[in-house]
Each structure stands twice: as structure tokens, then as C-alpha cells.
Amino acid sequence: MPFEITKKIVEQVTAYIDAKNDVALDKLFCEMHHADIAEILDEISFDRAVYIIKLLDSEKTSEVLMDVDDDVREKILKKLSAKEIAEEIDELDTDDAADIIAELPEAKKEAVMSEIEDVEHAKDIVELLRYDEDSAGGLMAKELVKANENWTIVQCVRELRKQASEVTRVHSIYVVDDSDKLKGRLSLKDLLMAPARAHISDFYIPKVDFVRVNDTSEDVANIMRKYDLSAIPVVDELGVLVGRITIDDVVDIIKEEADKDYQMAAGLTEDVEAGDSIVQLTKARLPWLILGLFGGIGAAAIMAGYENIIKDHAVLFFFTPLIAAMAGNVGVQSSAIIVQGLANNDVKGSIANRLWKELLLAIVNGIILAILLFIYTYATGGDYKVSLAISISLFSVIIMAGIIGTFIPLFLDKRGIDPAIATGPFITTSNDIFGILIYFLIARLILGF
């Protein structure tokens, strides 16, 4: 049964803080996981959160800071002195430490770096800060366990014990040459079973997946997902082993990308959360709403041009929302599948092949839905020609929407633009306009206006 932060626990923590009962707080947080403490900090007032951060020991505080909401962490860091932040930084792995430092203003960043006692740790952080945050270099940690290919087993075990003391979790043992170039990986089982006088070069595994420092975070996530890796080494331009990326960092990237794509598909132009201000939420939502407004005006203008048809065949007017809705739905379905495939690197082949497949799918769906609609309109007393016009329009609109919903994300991806912007309001609005235009053009042709 997972531990759950209840309202009662939050009220208890609040009461202890207000009473300044540090002994009770220490006892409560002693066995509590840092993620649970972070959840509590997100639920209480800012001043009380700062009180807890200053109360806890640096080892636990550093872990808590990495789990709290970004906005809460930013506010907490503003309340801590450079020395207090440096104490937390000393307890973090270099990748997490670099993330914290990167969030600080320039002046405070320099002050914190000067307060870090471990010089080597500080140098590693500075190195990581040079890389783009969305690159493999920006994701990696410097802490890792490596073995020289020329070491004997006895020497290797002795050296690995020293290295392991600086690493939170050992995922893999990487093998390097005298120039620190990555050569392969070492199986723990092989290490334990090998003769004491053997050399690492005799039994290490030369095949090892790796990424380069300038590879994008999405490339890293795709490789680790494809090969089911819990960690992956990072090399520089010369093939020198410079760090490693672990699965927890990749999960964060995948979540961030999923959140961003979901918001873009929903018509949000910025990364926002429910707790953001009205101004922020308005800035994120308004651009796409304006697009929708102009799309609606365009659709109304098209309908106005066919006013005579609507007067003589009023039933066409009643099916206009259905045609627009089906165009939007089919377009969003097609684009969503393509965007998901592109994100997972599952979309292969040329745009033409993908469009042909989507065209066949649209034809099948269009025929079935058009027949059902024809049966309904004709059975409910509709004119044969009008029923035929509505049904053929639906069939045509479905094909058009499927092609647009497939082509636009693929086209944007080829141009290096995030295809997620093609889903949601963009596809819906464009298909609404084209759908209504096709609807009345076909009605005009069949009904003879």
C-alpha cells in the first residue's frame, strides 16, 4: 500500500511548524521519503515550506528540492543564502546540481559556486552548465563507474570500490582505454567469475550503446526507450567518456515533452499550469482562440455565399454542424496518430506512402459513414438528391480531412517544426472551413444551383 499524503498529515505538519516543535517534525520526516516531503511542501504555505527546508539536514533537503514544484523551488531558493544553497548542492549529483544552479540569477550563481567546498564537484557542475539543457550534455551526470581495459581483476575491484562511493546508484561499468575513450561495458557477473589475474580486456563487452554530448534530449529518450536501457554513457566529439544519463532523467524529459505536446494540441501556446495567473493563462489560450474566431468568421462568410441554397433546401443548414464536426474529428484523429508516431520515432517511409495509407483509410471510413448518413436522411423524409448531396459531401470531407491531418504534421516535421502545433485548433479550424466549402460546392453541383 503506497504512502499517501492526507489532509490530516498536512494539518499535523502545519501545527508542528506553528508551534516550532522541531523534535516532532524531525521524528515525522525521519522515515519519510523525500518525494512525500516534497508533496507536503507543495500543500503548505511558502513560509512554512522554507522553515522545513532549513530544518532538514542537507542530504534530505537536496533531494526534496529536486522533487518540489518548479515555482515553489524557485521561491525557496530566493530565501536561502548562497552558503545554504551550496550545502544542498554538495549533496546532489552533478546533473541535479547543475539544474539547480541554472535556475539562479547570475550574481547568486557565482556566489553559490564560490561557496561549494568540493572543488572537483564545482568543476564538473561548471562543465555541465556549458551544454544546452536540451542536449545529452545538459542531461548527463559526471558520476559514473569506469574500468581501464588494461586493469587486472584485482585492480579493477579495488578501483571500482573507490569510484562507487561517489555514485548514488551503479547501473553499469564502462570500459575505457588509457585516453578515457569508451571501449565497451563490463558485466558484473563476468567480473565476479573471472580469474583474479585476468585483464579486463579479455572479457569486456565491446558493443555498447552511447550518445554524444550534442545529441538532443529527444534522441536520447528514443534510444533508451528502443533498447530498454536504464542508463546510457555519453561521449564527446573524440569518443571520450564524459558522463552518463539515467532513466529517471529521461522519464522527466518524456513527461515534459508529453505535457508540451498535449497543451499545444489543446491550443495552448505556452507551458502553463492550473495554478498560473489569469494573465499567463490568457496569453497561452488567446492566440488559438483568435484563430478559431477567424475560422468561424470564414465559415460564416462561405455559408452567406450560398444563402439561396439554404433558403430552398433548409435541411442543408441543419447538417452543417455535422459536416464541420466530422471534418474536425477526422483531421484531429489523423494528426494525433501521426504526431504520436513522430514523437515515438515510429513513422517510417515517405510522406507519399503515409498519405496513400491515410487516403485508403479515409475512403473506407467515408463510405461506411456516408451510407449510414444517406439511410438516415432519406428514411426521415429527405429528398433523394438532398440526401445524396449530404452523403457525398460527408465522404469528400472525410477524405480531405484525413489527408490534411496527415500531411501537415509530416510537412512540419520535415521542416524541423514541432508537429504538435498541427493538432487541435489548427487542424479543426482549417478543416471546418474547407469542410463547409466542399459541402456547399457539392450541394450546388448536385442540386443544380
Buried (B, 14 or more C-beta within 10 A) or exposed (E): EEEEBEEEBBEBBBEBBEEEEEEBBEEBBEEBBBBBBBBBBBBBEEEBBBBBBEBBEBBBBBBBBBBBBEEBBEBBBEBBEBEBBBBBBBBBBBBBBBBBBEEBEEEBBEBBBEBBEEEEBBBBBBBBBEBEEBBBBBBBBBBBBBBBBEBBBEBBBEBBEEBBEEBEEBBBBBBBBEEBBBBBBBBEEBBEEBEEEBBBBEBBEEEBEBBBBBBBBBBBBBBBBEEEBEBBBBBBEEBBBBBBBBBEBBEBBBEEBEEBBEBBBBBBBBEBEEEBEEEBBEBBBEBBEEBBEEBBEBBEEBBEEBEEBBEEBEBBEEBBEBBBBBBBBBBBBBBBBBBBBBBEBEBEEEBEEBBBEBBEBBBEBBEEBBEEBBEEBBEEEBEEEBBBBBBBBBBBBBBBBBBBBBBBBBEBBEEEEBBBBBBBBBBBBBBBBBBBBBBBBBBBEBBEE
